Amino acid sequence: MPKKLHWKYLLYVLMVAYVLFVGTNMYQFNAMMEFVHQHPVEVSRETREMKTRVLEMRNTMPGLLSSPELTLDDIENIFTQQDDAQDRSLAKVRELLPEEQDKLDAVRQAFTDIRQVRRDAARTLQDNSDYNRAMEHYKRDIEPYAAKVHDALDDVFQVSENMTQRIQDEMLRRTNITILLSVIWGCAIIGALIYADRREQIKNREIAYREGLFSQLSQNVDEVFMIASDSRTFEYVSPNCIRLISLAASEISRTPEKLYTFLPPADGEWLKNILDSGDPPAGTAERDVHLEAYGKFYKIGVYSICMPSHRQERFIVTIIDQTGSFLHQQALNDALKNAHAASAAKSSFLSHMSHEIRTPLNAIIGMTTIAANRLDDRSRVADCLGKIAGSSRHLLELVNDVLDMSKIESGKLSISHEPFNLRSSIQNINNLIRPQAQARQLDFDIFLTGVDEEELCGDSLRLNQILLNILSNALKFTPRGGSIRLEIMQLAKKRNTIRLRFIISDTGIGMSEDFLQRLYQPFEQASASTAARYGGTGLGMPITSNLVSLMGGVISVRSREGEGTTFAVELPFGLSERAAEKHDSLPPLRVLIVDDDHGTCEHAALLLERMGLHPRWTLSGREAVDIAKAAHEAGSGYEVCLIDWKMPGMDGAETARNIRGVVGDDVLIIIISAYDWGPIEEEARSAGVDGFIAKPFFSSTLYDALLSSTQRLRVTAGDGPHSAGPEYDFSGRRILLVEDNEFNREIGQEFLGMANAAVEHAENGREAVDRFTASAPGYYDMILMDVQMPVMNGHEATRAIRASGHPDARDIPILAMTADAFSEDVAAAAAAGMNGHLAKPVNINDLYRLMDMHLKKRTRQV
C-alpha cells in the first residue's frame, strides 16, 4: 500500500511542478514581452519619429528658407514646435535608455548644432524667395548637421535593435528550454500516467478476480452472509442464499420480511429484534434453527462491525447449513450406539456361545467318561455313544453357523448356479423335519401351488439351509399340539427363469414388534430368558437373510406374540438345461382326488390335466363316495382315486373302504400321506388300498404312481419316506486313506473296515504319491485324501498323482475328506482333479454312498 501511495503522490508532484514551471515561464515571457514593448520597441519608435522629423525638416527646410511671406518669428515658431517634439522624444528615450547616455548626449549635441545652424540660415536668408539659393545654402550649411543628427539617431536605434535582438534570443533560448523541459516533464507525466493506469488495471483485475473468487466462494460455501443496517435494510446478501434457503438475494434485499417468515416464528422474531435494537450484541449472538418442513438444520449468527466509510455500526448475519454435519453427527451417534449394541450383543453371544459349546462338550466328555467306566455294559455304552453323537452334531451346527456368518460378513460366501432337482430337495427337507415334528407332537405339512417345474438351476445347498433355518426355529418355538406349514408357490415363469415363494408358518410363541426390528442383526435373540430356555446362537436368521439377498431374493416376516409367525421367502431360479426324464404318455385316465386341503386338490388337478388326464376333486370323503358311486353307475367310473389319509369326518381308510365296497376292483386306490405309512400300511391294505404316494407330490411323483395304476401293480411309489437304502459291502476293494491326524485316521479306518474294505494309510501327500506310483496297476481302487497336511497338501498330491505316468492315474477315484466345507473348497477340490468332496465330520452314510457311486462308475468304465 505505501508503494502505491508513493507513485500516486509522485504523479501529483510532477503535475504541480509542471504547472508551476509553465506558469513561471509564461510570466517571464510576458515580462520580457512587456519589457520589449516598453523599452526597445518604444525607443525604436521614438527614434524613428525623430528621424522622420529630421527627414521632414530636410524636406521642408529649403521651402521655409525661400518663403518671403514668412517672418522670422513664424519660422522660429515652426522650429520651436519641431524642437519641442524632438526634445520630448529624446527625453522619453533617455528615460528608457539610461545606460546609453553618451549616445543620447551625442544626439542632444547634434540637435543643438543643427538648431543653431538652422536659425543662422533663417536670419541669413530672411526675405529670400529664391528656392535654389535656399537649397544650396541648405546643402552647404545645414545638410552636414542633419546627417550628423541622422547618424546619432541611427546609433541609438541600433542600440534599441540590439537590445530587442538580445531579448528575442533570450526568449528563444527560454522557449527551447521550456519546450525541452515540457517534453521531458510531459513524458514523465505520461509515463507516470501509464504506470498509474497499469497499476490501476492490475488493481482492477485483482479486484475483479477477488470479486469473482468471492462470488464463486459465496456460491459454493454452505453459509449465507448478509450486511444489514436494521431489520428493514439489507445492503448485501450473498448469492448462494437461493441454494441454501430457497430465497433469492434480490427477494431478501427487496422484501426482508420474507427472511423472517422463512424462519420459524420465534427465530424470525429473535433476529428481527436484534437488528432493530440498535444495541449491537457483545461478541456473536447465535441460534440453532430446525426447519422441520424442509428437514434442514441451520445456525444463525449475528455480530456487529464498524464501517469506516459510513462511521456507523452494521450487522453481519450468517446462516450456516448444518444439515450435513448434523446428520453426520447423528450417523456417528447411531453408529456408536450400534457399535455399543453390537459389542453388547457379541458379549452376550460369547456368553451364550460359551454355554452352547460347553453344553455338548460337557455331554461328550461326560458320556465318554461314563462309557469308559461301563465297558462291560453294552447297552449303557451304546446309550452313551448315541448321546455323544447327538452332542457332536449339535456342536458341529454351532461351528457351521459361526463359519457361515464369518464368511458372509467378509464377503467371501459365493452362491453356486448348478442343476438340482426341487423334488429331491423338498423331500430331503421333509425327511429331516417331519420326524422332529412328530417327536414334538406337531403337525407338519408341505403344500405345492402351481409348481410344474422340478429341474432347476441354483444353489440347492443354500436353499436347504434357508428353509431348514426357518423350519428349525418353527420347531423350536412351537409348543406341543401346534402346527407348521410349508407352502411352495410358483409365482412366474419367463423363458429360462422361474420365481418361487416359500411360505413357512407356525402357531408358535411369535415375536414382539421390537424384536422384529432386530431379527436380522447378528447375535440377537428375543430375550435372555428365551435364549436360556430355547438355546441358539442368534445367527440363524442373519445368515438366512444374507443368503436370501445373495441369491437375489427377498424375505419378509409377520408375527404376533402368542399367535405364531409367518415367513415368506421369494427366490429366483434358472430352469435346468438338464433334460427331464422322458415318460411314456399315459392313457386318458379318470382320476378322483380326495383331500380336505383345497390347495392340494387344485395343484394335483393342474398336474394331471397337463398329463392329459381327466381329474375331479372333492374336499370330503363322504362326497367322494357319492361321486364314485354315481360315476360307476353311469358307466364312466374313475380308474384311480387319490385319497388323503387324514381328513375330518370320514378319513382316508373309511373312504377307501366305502369306495371299494361300491365300485369293487375296477378302481385303483392310492393313499396320499405326508407321514411314514409303515404304521398304517396294514390297516390301509385291509381297507382296499393299492398303493401310497407321499406329500408333497410333484409331476414325477404322480406319474410314477399312475404308471403303476396302468400296470395294475400294487406297489408303493418309489420315493416314499419309508424306503430303505441297500447295505454297502466293499469286500475286495483296497482304499488308500491319506490323513495326517491320528484320531481321524483311526476313525476312517474303522468306518472302511465296517464295510469290509481293505485299508492302507499315508500320513501326508508326499507319502501318498510315493505309495500310489510304486503300486501295481489296479492295486488301489480309491484314494480318500485329506487336504490340509504337512509336507504336501491334498490338492498338490492329487495333481501329482494325475500327472504321474501310472496306468491308474487318470481314472482312480480320489475323494476329498476335509474340514474345508465351503463351496469354494468343493470347487478347489474339483479343480485339483478330485472326484468328490466330503466335509468333516464325515457322515458314514454319505461316505458309503459316495464311495459306492464312484466305484460302480469306475467298474462300468473299465
Secondary structure, DSSP 4 states (H G I P E B T S, - for coil): -HHHHHHHHHHHHHHHHHHHHHHHHHHHHHHHHHHHHHTHHHHHHHHHHHHHHHHHHHHHHHHHHT-TTS-HHHHHHHHHHHHHHHHHHHHHHHHH-GGGHHHHHHHHHHHHHHHHHHHHHHHHTTT---HHHHHHHIIIIIHHHHHHHHHHHHHHHHHHHHHHHHHHHHHHHHHHHHHHHHHHHHHHHHHHHHHHHHHHHHHHHHHHHHHHHHHHHHHHSSEEEEEEEETTEEEEE-TTHHHHTS--HHHHHH-THHHHHHS-HHHHHHHHHHHHHSSPPSS-EEEEEEETTTTEEEEEEEEEEEETTTTEEEEEEEEEE-HHHHHHHHHHHHHHHHHHHHHHHHHHHHHHHHHHHHHHHHHHHHHHHHHHHTTT-HHHHHHHHHHHHHHHHHHHHHHHHHHHHHHHHTT------EEEEHHHHHHHHHHHHHHHHHHTT-EEEEEEES----EEEE-HHHHHHHHHHHHHHHHHHS-TT-EEEEEEEEEEEETTEEEEEEEEEE-S----HHHHHHTTSTT--S-HHHHHHH---S-HHHHHHHHHHHTT-EEEEEEETTTEEEEEEEEEEEEP-SPPPP-PPPP--EEEEE-S-HHHHHHHHHHHHHTT-EEEEES-HHHHHHHHHHHHHTT---SEEEEESS-SSS-HHHHHHHHHHHHGGGSEEEEEESS--TTTHHHHHHTT--EEEESS--HHHHHHHHHHHHTT-----TT-TT--PPPP--TT-EEEEE-S-HHHHHHHHHHHHHTT-EEEEESSHHHHHHHHHHSPTTS-SEEEE-SS-SSS-HHHHHHHHHHS--TTTTTS-EEEEES--SHHHHHHHHHHT-SEEEESSPPHHHHHHHHHHHHHHHHHH-
